[in-house]
């Protein structure tokens, strides 16, 4: 099993992306995370909302999950397809569930395992050409990954709340004087700075340890691991095996008993008999079975890391992104939102669109990313819909807490690009959190994009240092 120090060590990242250590020093002195998902009635970061009507129904069956896990255990997000719907999918596929189990057993010692020992392979060649210095480039690579995890963890504080609920709960976190209360009835109330330990104590949030991230960042880590073990190639079958195994076991070295928080679309695809052998076909089947209107955010929440890998090869970034998204999400809007995010990350790491005075021309970055994302779409209307969300000027325009549609992929993506236009990481992520809705997923994408722009050095110290599994992110590489 890979160790806690495996994933995010700076030297490892540079080696993964085909670069040398910026200092040339030995890396050893450098420093830099129950059961299978069950429905929950509260909402989801992978809700299936888009063109068609929405359904937030589901039943909470988490009481059977052990409390002695990393998540205590993590609360699964809403399944807006009822178990009967999943049964129909499996029945209509004309394949027995035992076929999946047999395939799973065959794969248990291959791509599905997280602790597989692979034979050494020739070092692949990556395009990492950038106008940024190695030091700045590394800072922005780490900013993307840490930003994803931080945004995820901060967003958990208000996940599934309405904007009104989030403002009320956290706006009254500290006791106020009578004068302050009267003043706030006349002016916009001043919201406190959010910290992990301010987490509202309700059924959903109590299942997470303070400072922990959710499945959004877990699945991003799975992508990174798949890239590492496959010489930088995004192998859909390998990733499907890892995702399936994670759904059942989580990350064992962190005390997980299962990968919790899986949305209904991903859950249905994971249960499809062909998932471990042809995940793209399985995802396409589930999408078509839905009437082709499912466009949830379960793809875009995890793919930011693909903008880091081989960032100088934009065609490769797009190819890897599409392959990763389609493992569970076949809708073109899901693919387009993923491509928009990863290409924006790659463009910034290349050092393109830099102003003479320093900093990025953000609108030029977004415009180029939009053009790449449009390659996943066909009609003018589809491209116009994408543009509406990517170029939204205000968070209110996105309606992130819109009832029945909080998990729509364009909402999440739009929150990310709104954040990219901001200059202060804390202010931007708190603003998104206070909008409520699927706040952890919105925060993950926003954190990745703004973290890439500003770099890890600009991340709030308490948010970075108090991540529950910071040791896993920052530890030394062992042997």
C-alpha positions in Angstrom: 0.0 0.0 0.0 1.3 3.4 -0.9 2.2 5.5 2.2 0.9 8.8 3.3 4.0 10.5 2.0 3.5 9.2 -1.5 1.2 11.6 -3.2 2.2 15.2 -2.8 5.8 15.5 -2.1 7.2 18.3 -4.3 10.1 16.3 -5.6 7.8 13.5 -6.6 5.5 15.9 -8.4 8.4 17.3 -10.4 9.5 13.8 -11.3 6.0 12.8 -12.2 5.7 15.9 -14.5 9.1 15.2 -16.1 11.0 18.0 -14.3 14.1 18.1 -12.2 14.3 19.4 -8.7 14.6 23.2 -8.9 17.4 23.2 -6.4 19.1 20.0 -7.5 19.3 18.9 -3.9 18.6 15.5 -2.6 14.8 15.2 -2.0 15.1 13.5 1.3 15.5 16.8 3.0 12.5 18.3 1.3 9.0 18.5 2.8 6.1 19.3 1.3 -4.4 11.4 3.8 -17.6 1.7 5.7 -19.5 0.4 3.6 -20.4 1.0 0.0 -22.3 4.3 -0.6 -25.9 4.4 0.5 -28.5 7.1 -0.4 -28.9 10.2 1.6 -31.7 12.7 1.3 -29.8 15.9 1.8 -28.3 16.7 -1.6 -25.1 15.9 -3.5 -22.0 17.1 -5.3 -22.9 14.5 -7.9 -26.6 15.2 -8.2 -28.0 14.5 -11.7 -29.4 17.8 -12.8 -29.4 19.4 -16.1 -32.0 19.8 -18.9 -34.6 17.6 -17.4 -36.6 17.5 -14.1 -34.7 16.8 -10.9 -35.4 14.4 -8.1 -33.6 14.8 -4.8 -35.3 11.8 -3.2 -33.4 9.1 -1.4 -33.2 7.3 1.9 -30.6 7.6 4.6 -29.1 4.3 5.6 -25.9 5.4 7.1 -26.7 4.3 10.6 -25.1 0.9 9.9 -21.7 2.4 9.1 -19.0 2.1 11.6 -18.1 5.3 13.5 -14.5 4.3 14.0 -13.3 5.5 10.6 -11.6 8.5 9.2 -15.0 10.0 8.4 -16.7 8.6 11.4 -17.9 7.5 8.7 -18.1 9.9 5.8 -21.7 10.8 4.9 -22.6 9.7 1.5 -24.1 12.3 -0.7 -27.6 12.1 -2.1 -28.6 9.4 -4.6 -31.3 10.9 -6.7 -31.9 7.7 -8.5 -33.8 5.3 -6.2 -32.5 1.7 -5.7 -35.3 0.5 -8.0 -33.8 2.7 -10.8 -30.4 1.1 -10.3 -32.0 -2.4 -10.4 -33.7 -1.5 -13.8 -30.3 -0.5 -15.2 -28.7 -3.8 -14.1 -31.7 -5.9 -15.3 -31.9 -4.2 -18.7 -28.2 -4.7 -19.3 -29.0 -8.5 -19.6 -26.0 -9.4 -17.5 -25.9 -11.0 -14.0 -24.4 -9.2 -11.1 -22.2 -12.2 -10.5 -20.4 -11.4 -13.7 -19.3 -8.1 -12.1 -18.1 -9.9 -9.0 -16.1 -12.4 -11.1 -14.5 -9.5 -13.1 -13.8 -7.7 -9.8 -12.0 -10.7 -8.5 -9.9 -11.0 -11.6 -8.9 -7.4 -11.3 -8.3 -7.5 -7.5 -4.7 -8.3 -8.1 -4.3 -5.9 -11.1 -5.5 -2.5 -11.8 -8.2 -2.5 -9.1 -5.6 -2.6 -6.3 -4.2 0.5 -4.7 -1.1 -1.4 -3.4 0.1 -3.1 -6.6 3.8 -3.4 -7.1 4.4 -2.6 -10.8 7.5 -3.5 -12.7 9.8 -0.6 -13.5 9.0 1.1 -16.8 11.0 3.4 -19.0 10.7 7.0 -17.9 8.1 8.8 -20.1 8.8 12.1 -21.8 6.5 15.0 -20.8 6.1 18.4 -22.2 6.6 20.8 -19.3 7.7 23.9 -21.2 6.9 27.0 -19.2 7.9 30.6 -19.0 7.7 30.4 -15.2 10.7 29.7 -13.1 10.9 26.3 -11.5 10.3 27.7 -8.1 7.1 29.6 -9.2 6.0 26.6 -11.2 6.3 24.2 -8.3 4.4 26.7 -6.1 1.5 26.8 -8.5 1.4 23.0 -9.0 1.2 22.6 -5.3 -1.3 25.5 -5.1 -3.6 23.5 -7.5 -3.5 20.3 -5.4 -3.6 21.9 -2.0 -6.3 24.4 -3.2 -8.5 21.5 -4.3 -8.3 19.8 -0.9 -8.7 23.1 1.1 -11.7 24.2 -1.0 -13.3 20.8 -0.5 -12.7 20.9 3.3 -13.9 24.5 3.8 -16.9 23.9 1.5 -18.0 21.0 3.8 -18.9 23.6 6.4 -21.9 24.8 4.4 -22.5 21.8 2.1 -26.2 21.2 1.4 -27.3 24.4 3.2 -29.2 27.2 1.4 -27.4 30.6 1.3 -29.8 31.9 3.9 -29.0 29.0 6.2 -25.3 29.3 5.8 -25.4 33.1 6.5 -27.6 32.6 9.6 -25.6 29.7 11.1 -22.1 31.1 10.6 -23.1 34.8 10.8 -24.2 34.1 14.4 -21.3 31.9 15.2 -19.9 34.4 17.6 -22.0 36.0 20.3 -23.0 39.6 19.3 -23.9 42.6 21.4 -27.3 44.2 21.1 -25.7 47.1 19.2 -24.2 44.8 16.7 -27.5 43.0 16.1 -29.3 46.3 15.6 -26.6 47.5 13.2 -26.8 44.4 11.1 -30.5 44.8 10.7 -29.7 48.0 8.8 -26.6 46.9 7.0 -25.2 43.7 5.4 -24.0 41.5 8.2 -20.3 41.0 8.4 -19.5 37.3 8.2 -16.7 35.7 10.2 -13.6 34.1 8.7 -14.3 30.4 8.4 -12.1 27.8 10.0 -12.4 24.1 10.0 -13.2 23.9 13.7 -16.3 26.1 13.2 -18.1 23.2 11.6 -21.8 23.1 12.3 -22.6 20.1 14.4 -25.3 18.4 12.4 -25.8 14.8 11.3 -24.0 15.3 8.0 -20.9 17.2 9.2 -20.4 15.2 12.4 -19.4 12.3 10.2 -16.3 14.1 9.1 -13.2 14.8 11.2 -12.4 18.5 11.5 -10.2 19.5 8.6 -10.9 16.5 6.5 -11.7 16.7 2.8 -14.4 14.6 1.1 -14.7 12.2 -1.8 -14.0 15.0 -4.3 -10.3 15.2 -3.3 -10.1 11.4 -2.7 -11.0 10.8 -6.3 -8.5 13.4 -7.5 -5.8 11.5 -5.6 -6.9 8.3 -7.3 -6.3 10.0 -10.7 -2.9 11.0 -9.6 -2.1 7.5 -8.5 -3.3 6.0 -11.7 -1.0 8.4 -13.7 2.0 7.5 -11.5 1.5 3.8 -12.0 0.8 4.1 -15.8 3.8 6.2 -16.9 1.7 9.3 -17.1 -1.1 7.8 -19.3 -4.7 8.1 -18.2 -5.9 4.5 -18.5 -9.7 4.3 -18.0 -9.7 0.7 -17.1 -7.0 1.2 -14.4 -8.8 4.2 -13.0 -12.1 2.3 -13.0 -10.4 -0.5 -11.0 -9.0 2.0 -8.5 -12.3 3.8 -8.1 -14.2 0.5 -7.6 -11.8 -0.6 -4.9 -11.8 2.8 -3.2 -15.6 2.7 -3.2 -15.4 -0.4 -1.1 -12.4 0.2 1.0 -11.5 3.9 0.9 -7.9 4.6 1.8 -7.2 2.0 4.4 -4.1 3.6 5.8 -6.3 6.6 6.8 -8.7 4.3 8.6 -11.4 4.4 5.9 -13.9 1.6 5.8 -15.2 2.6 2.4 -15.3 5.5 -0.1 -18.2 7.6 1.1 -20.0 10.4 -0.7 -20.5 8.9 -4.1 -23.2 10.5 -6.1 -26.0 8.7 -7.9 -24.6 8.7 -11.4 -21.2 7.4 -10.3 -22.9 4.9 -8.0 -25.0 3.5 -10.9 -22.0 3.4 -13.2 -19.9 1.6 -10.6 -22.6 -1.1 -10.4 -22.8 -1.7 -14.1 -21.5 -5.2 -15.0 -19.2 -3.8 -17.7 -17.6 -1.1 -15.5 -14.3 -2.8 -14.8 -13.7 -3.8 -18.4 -15.3 -1.0 -20.4 -16.1 2.0 -18.0 -16.8 4.4 -20.9 -19.5 2.1 -22.2 -20.9 1.6 -18.8 -21.1 5.3 -18.2 -22.6 5.9 -21.6 -25.3 3.3 -20.9 -26.3 4.9 -17.6 -26.4 8.3 -19.3 -28.6 7.0 -22.2 -30.8 5.2 -19.8 -31.5 8.5 -18.0 -32.7 10.1 -21.2 -29.4 11.8 -21.8 -30.1 14.7 -19.3 -27.8 13.7 -16.4 -25.0 16.3 -16.1 -23.8 16.2 -12.5 -20.5 17.5 -11.2 -18.9 14.3 -10.2 -16.4 14.5 -13.1 -15.3 18.1 -12.8 -14.7 17.8 -9.0 -11.8 15.4 -9.5 -10.0 16.3 -12.7 -8.0 19.5 -11.9 -4.8 17.4 -11.4 -4.9 16.4 -15.1 -4.1 20.0 -16.0 -0.8 19.7 -14.1 0.3 16.5 -15.8 2.1 17.1 -19.1 0.8 20.6 -19.1 2.8 21.7 -22.1 0.9 19.2 -24.3 -2.5 20.7 -24.4 -3.8 18.0 -26.7 -2.6 15.4 -24.2 -4.3 17.3 -21.4 -7.6 17.3 -23.2 -7.3 13.6 -24.2 -6.5 12.5 -20.6 -9.3 14.7 -19.2 -11.9 13.3 -21.5 -10.8 9.8 -20.7 -11.0 10.4 -17.0 -14.4 12.1 -17.1 -16.0 9.5 -19.3 -15.2 6.7 -16.8 -18.4 7.8 -14.9 -19.8 10.8 -16.7 -20.7 10.6 -20.4 -22.7 13.8 -20.9 -20.9 16.3 -23.1 -21.5 19.1 -20.6 -19.6 17.1 -18.0 -16.8 16.6 -20.4 -16.7 20.2 -21.4 -16.6 21.5 -17.8 -13.7 19.1 -17.1 -11.8 20.3 -20.1 -12.4 23.9 -19.3 -10.8 23.5 -15.8 -7.9 21.3 -16.8 -6.9 23.4 -19.8 -7.1 26.6 -17.7 -4.7 25.0 -15.2 -2.4 23.9 -18.0 -2.4 27.3 -19.7 -1.4 29.0 -16.4 1.4 26.5 -15.8 2.7 27.2 -19.2 3.0 30.8 -18.2 0.8 32.0 -21.0 -1.2 35.3 -21.0 1.1 37.0 -18.5 0.7 40.8 -18.1 3.8 42.9 -18.5 3.2 44.2 -14.9 3.0 40.6 -13.6 0.0 38.3 -13.0 -2.2 36.6 -15.5 -4.6 38.2 -18.0 -7.4 36.0 -16.5 -10.0 36.8 -19.2 -7.6 35.6 -21.9 -6.9 32.4 -19.9 -10.7 31.8 -19.6 -11.3 32.6 -23.2 -8.7 30.1 -24.4 -10.0 27.4 -22.0 -13.5 28.1 -23.3 -12.4 27.4 -26.9 -10.9 24.1 -25.8 -14.0 23.1 -23.9 -16.2 23.8 -26.9 -14.6 20.9 -28.7 -16.6 18.6 -26.5 -19.9 20.2 -27.6 -21.7 20.3 -30.9 -24.5 22.9 -31.1 -24.3 26.6 -30.8 -26.8 26.5 -28.0 -24.6 24.1 -26.0 -21.7 26.4 -26.5 -23.7 29.4 -25.4 -24.9 27.6 -22.3 -21.2 26.9 -21.4 -20.2 30.5 -22.0 -23.0 31.8 -19.8 -21.5 29.9 -16.8 -17.8 30.3 -17.6 -18.1 34.1 -17.9 -20.6 34.7 -15.1 -19.6 38.0 -13.4 -21.3 37.4 -10.0 -21.9 34.4 -7.8 -25.6 35.3 -7.6 -25.9 34.6 -11.3 -24.9 31.0 -10.7 -27.6 30.3 -8.1 -25.4 27.8 -6.4 -28.1 26.8 -3.9 -30.9 26.5 -6.5 -33.3 23.8 -5.2 -32.9 20.5 -7.0 -30.0 21.7 -9.2 -27.1 22.2 -6.8 -25.1 19.4 -8.4 -25.3 20.7 -12.0 -21.8 20.5 -13.5 -21.9 24.0 -15.0 -22.7 25.6 -11.7 -19.6 24.0 -10.1 -17.4 25.0 -13.0 -18.9 28.5 -13.1 -18.0 28.9 -9.4 -14.4 27.9 -10.2 -14.0 30.5 -13.0 -15.6 33.2 -10.8 -13.0 32.4 -8.2 -10.2 32.6 -10.8 -11.1 36.2 -11.3 -10.5 37.0 -7.6 -7.2 38.0 -5.9 -7.6 36.7 -2.4 -7.9 33.0 -1.8 -9.7 33.2 1.6 -12.2 35.8 0.5 -13.1 34.0 -2.6 -13.5 30.6 -1.0 -15.5 32.0 1.9 -17.8 33.8 -0.6 -18.5 30.5 -2.4 -19.0 28.6 0.9 -21.6 31.2 2.1 -23.6 30.6 -1.1 -24.4 27.1 0.2 -25.5 24.4 -2.2 -22.9 21.8 -3.1 -20.3 23.9 -1.5 -17.5 21.3 -1.0 -17.5 20.5 -4.7 -17.7 24.1 -5.7 -14.9 24.9 -3.3 -12.7 22.1 -4.7 -12.8 23.4 -8.2 -12.6 27.0 -7.2 -9.7 26.2 -4.8 -7.8 24.3 -7.6 -8.1 27.1 -10.1 -7.4 30.0 -7.8 -4.7 28.0 -6.1 -3.0 27.5 -9.5 -3.2 31.2 -10.1 -1.9 32.4 -6.8 0.3 29.5 -5.7 0.6 27.5 -2.5 2.4 30.4 -0.8 -0.8 32.4 -1.0 -3.0 29.9 0.7 -4.2 30.8 4.2 -1.9 29.2 6.8 -4.5 27.8 9.0 -6.4 26.2 6.1 -3.3 24.5 4.8 -1.6 23.6 8.1 -4.8 22.3 9.8 -5.9 20.0 7.0 -6.6 16.7 8.8 -4.2 14.8 6.7 -1.5 17.4 6.2 1.1 14.9 7.2 0.0 12.7 4.3 0.4 15.7 2.0 3.6 17.1 3.4 5.6 14.1 4.6 9.0 13.0 3.5 9.4 10.3 0.9 10.4 7.1 2.6 13.2 5.0 1.1 
